[in-house]
Amino acid sequence: MAATLIQPILFSTQFGLSSVALDKAGLVDPILNSDTKLFIDPLLISKSKNALMRAKGIKVLRDRFTNVLDLLDTSEVVGDVAWKAAYKQLDLDERAETGLGYGGASTHGSSRPPKLRNAILATAKQIIKLGEKNPNVIPLMGLFEEGVGPDTLSDMTTNFLLPLLCELTEVFCKANGIPTKAYGPRYGNRNLPENPLSTAKRKRCSDPTFPGLI
């Protein structure tokens, strides 16, 4: 049974900010010490209320989807160099930084078995062989592949959009006087707010803290 969070703390509460400011910017006010029960739908990015996401999001997704399909198109057998590159690009791990999902009283994030990622790639490869190489095919994998639900698609989309999520978080924090710290290449060397309430831990890293992305 999932643990129940007794005192959820919102981003706006932690940083002394009015939730109205987040709403005006078209941003969610996430819970910092637990998962926020929301998913990102890749098919709705073009309708985002946030101007930066709406302007850049679709291009970022299409470029990443196209890159995966190009690698699969080049791949000749499962496990070759191109396949491994496509596998690496198709990251399905839950991002603890965003706190989206069903983590109960935690923001640990979760990872999915390699079998599922390889299954998605195999199905996409079959579709390519049938003559269809449209980047929109990957967000529709839930229709073709068992075990691919809205949570999996959301985590995949979040990983694709991570550089943009870091950018819009940095822009918002700078405009609203929210204290930030410098994070490394993993986060595009952006200045981002630290989430002191995250229950996740970064391993094998000089900075074990997580930024709180919005």
C-alpha positions as CSV (number, residue, x, y, z in Angstrom):
1,M,0.0,0.0,0.0
2,A,1.3,3.4,-0.9
3,A,2.2,5.7,2.0
4,T,0.0,8.7,2.6
5,L,1.5,12.1,2.8
6,I,0.2,14.0,5.8
7,Q,1.7,17.5,5.1
8,P,2.2,18.1,1.4
9,I,4.3,21.2,0.7
10,L,3.8,23.1,-2.6
11,F,6.5,24.8,-4.6
12,S,4.8,28.2,-3.9
13,T,4.7,27.5,-0.2
14,Q,8.4,26.5,0.1
15,F,9.6,29.5,-1.8
16,G,7.2,32.1,-0.4
17,L,5.5,32.7,-3.8
18,S,1.9,33.3,-4.7
19,S,0.4,30.4,-6.7
20,V,-1.1,33.0,-8.9
21,A,2.3,33.8,-10.4
22,L,2.7,30.1,-11.4
23,D,-0.8,30.0,-12.9
24,K,-0.2,33.2,-14.9
25,A,3.0,31.7,-16.3
26,G,1.1,28.5,-17.3
27,L,3.0,26.4,-14.8
28,V,1.9,23.8,-12.3
29,D,2.5,24.3,-8.6
30,P,4.0,20.9,-7.8
31,I,4.3,19.2,-4.4
32,L,7.9,19.0,-3.4
33,N,7.8,16.2,-0.8
34,S,5.6,13.8,-2.8
35,D,4.6,13.0,-6.3
36,T,2.0,15.2,-7.9
37,K,-0.7,13.0,-9.5
38,L,-0.3,14.3,-13.0
39,F,1.1,13.1,-16.3
40,I,2.5,14.9,-19.3
41,D,0.7,14.1,-22.6
42,P,3.1,14.5,-25.5
43,L,0.1,15.1,-27.8
44,L,-1.0,18.2,-25.9
45,I,2.4,20.0,-25.8
46,S,1.3,22.4,-28.6
47,K,-1.6,23.5,-26.4
48,S,0.5,24.3,-23.3
49,K,-0.4,27.4,-21.3
50,N,3.3,28.2,-20.9
51,A,4.5,30.3,-23.8
52,L,8.0,28.9,-23.8
53,M,6.8,25.3,-23.8
54,R,4.2,26.0,-26.5
55,A,6.8,27.7,-28.7
56,K,9.7,25.2,-28.3
57,G,8.1,21.9,-27.0
58,I,6.9,20.4,-30.2
59,K,10.2,20.9,-32.0
60,V,12.1,19.4,-29.2
61,L,9.9,16.3,-29.1
62,R,9.9,15.9,-32.9
63,D,13.7,16.2,-33.0
64,R,14.1,13.6,-30.3
65,F,11.5,11.2,-31.8
66,T,13.1,11.6,-35.3
67,N,16.5,10.9,-33.9
68,V,15.3,7.6,-32.3
69,L,13.6,6.6,-35.5
70,D,16.6,7.5,-37.6
71,L,18.8,5.3,-35.4
72,L,16.3,2.4,-35.6
73,D,16.2,2.8,-39.4
74,T,20.0,2.5,-39.5
75,S,20.0,-0.5,-37.1
76,E,20.4,-3.9,-38.8
77,V,20.1,-6.2,-35.8
78,V,18.9,-5.9,-32.2
79,G,21.9,-4.8,-30.0
80,D,24.1,-3.3,-32.7
81,V,25.6,0.2,-32.2
82,A,22.6,2.1,-33.7
83,W,20.1,0.0,-31.7
84,K,22.0,0.7,-28.4
85,A,22.1,4.5,-29.3
86,A,18.3,4.4,-29.9
87,Y,17.8,2.5,-26.6
88,K,19.8,5.2,-24.7
89,Q,17.8,8.0,-26.3
90,L,14.5,6.4,-25.3
91,D,14.8,7.0,-21.6
92,L,11.7,5.8,-19.7
93,D,13.0,6.4,-16.1
94,E,10.8,8.6,-14.0
95,R,12.4,12.0,-13.2
96,A,12.4,12.7,-9.5
97,E,13.1,16.4,-10.2
98,T,9.6,17.0,-11.6
99,G,7.8,14.9,-8.9
100,L,5.1,13.7,-11.3
101,G,3.5,10.3,-10.9
102,Y,2.1,8.0,-8.2
103,G,5.0,7.9,-5.7
104,G,2.8,8.4,-2.6
105,A,4.8,10.0,0.2
106,S,8.0,10.2,-1.8
107,T,9.7,11.6,-4.9
108,H,12.1,8.7,-5.5
109,G,11.1,8.1,-9.1
110,S,11.2,4.7,-10.7
111,S,12.9,2.9,-13.6
112,R,11.4,0.4,-16.1
113,P,12.9,-2.9,-17.2
114,P,15.0,-3.0,-20.3
115,K,12.5,-5.5,-21.7
116,L,9.9,-2.8,-22.1
117,R,12.2,-0.3,-23.7
118,N,13.4,-2.9,-26.2
119,A,9.8,-3.9,-26.9
120,I,8.9,-0.4,-27.8
121,L,12.0,-0.1,-30.1
122,A,11.2,-3.4,-31.7
123,T,7.6,-2.3,-32.5
124,A,8.8,1.0,-33.9
125,K,11.3,-0.9,-36.0
126,Q,8.5,-3.0,-37.4
127,I,6.5,0.1,-38.2
128,I,9.5,1.6,-40.0
129,K,9.8,-1.6,-42.1
130,L,6.2,-1.2,-43.2
131,G,7.2,2.2,-44.7
132,E,6.0,4.5,-41.9
133,K,8.7,6.8,-40.4
134,N,6.6,9.4,-38.7
135,P,7.9,10.8,-35.4
136,N,4.3,10.9,-34.2
137,V,4.4,7.1,-34.0
138,I,6.3,7.0,-30.7
139,P,3.7,9.0,-28.6
140,L,1.1,6.5,-29.9
141,M,3.0,3.4,-28.7
142,G,0.4,2.9,-26.0
143,L,-1.9,1.8,-28.8
144,F,0.5,-0.8,-30.0
145,E,2.6,-2.1,-27.1
146,E,1.3,-3.8,-23.9
147,G,2.6,-2.2,-20.8
148,V,2.9,1.3,-22.2
149,G,0.4,3.5,-20.4
150,P,0.2,7.3,-19.8
151,D,2.8,7.1,-17.0
152,T,5.4,5.5,-19.3
153,L,4.7,8.0,-22.1
154,S,4.8,10.9,-19.6
155,D,8.2,9.8,-18.3
156,M,9.6,9.4,-21.8
157,T,8.3,12.9,-22.7
158,T,9.7,14.4,-19.5
159,N,13.2,13.0,-20.4
160,F,12.9,14.4,-23.9
161,L,11.8,17.8,-22.6
162,L,14.2,18.0,-19.6
163,P,16.4,20.7,-21.2
164,L,13.4,22.8,-21.9
165,L,11.9,22.2,-18.4
166,C,15.2,23.4,-17.0
167,E,15.1,26.5,-19.2
168,L,11.6,27.6,-18.3
169,T,12.2,26.9,-14.6
170,E,15.3,29.1,-14.7
171,V,13.4,31.9,-16.5
172,F,10.5,31.8,-14.1
173,C,12.8,31.7,-11.0
174,K,14.8,34.7,-12.2
175,A,11.7,36.7,-13.0
176,N,10.2,36.0,-9.5
177,G,13.3,36.3,-7.3
178,I,13.4,32.6,-6.3
179,P,16.8,31.6,-5.0
180,T,18.7,29.2,-7.2
181,K,22.0,27.4,-7.4
182,A,24.1,26.3,-10.4
183,Y,23.6,22.8,-11.6
184,G,25.9,21.0,-14.0
185,P,25.7,19.6,-17.6
186,R,23.0,17.1,-16.6
187,Y,20.7,20.1,-16.3
188,G,22.1,22.3,-19.0
189,N,24.3,24.2,-16.6
190,R,21.2,26.1,-15.5
191,N,20.6,28.0,-12.3
192,L,17.7,26.1,-10.6
193,P,15.9,26.1,-7.3
194,E,17.1,23.3,-4.9
195,N,14.3,21.0,-3.6
196,P,15.4,20.4,0.0
197,L,12.3,18.2,0.5
198,S,13.0,15.6,-2.1
199,T,13.3,12.1,-0.8
200,A,15.4,11.0,-3.8
201,K,19.1,10.7,-3.6
202,R,21.6,11.2,-6.5
203,K,24.3,8.5,-6.5
204,R,27.8,8.8,-7.7
205,C,27.5,12.6,-8.1
206,S,29.5,15.4,-6.5
207,D,26.2,17.3,-5.8
208,P,23.6,14.9,-4.3
209,T,20.8,17.5,-4.3
210,F,17.9,17.6,-6.7
211,P,16.5,20.8,-8.3
212,G,12.8,21.3,-8.2
213,L,11.5,21.7,-11.8
214,I,8.1,23.2,-12.6
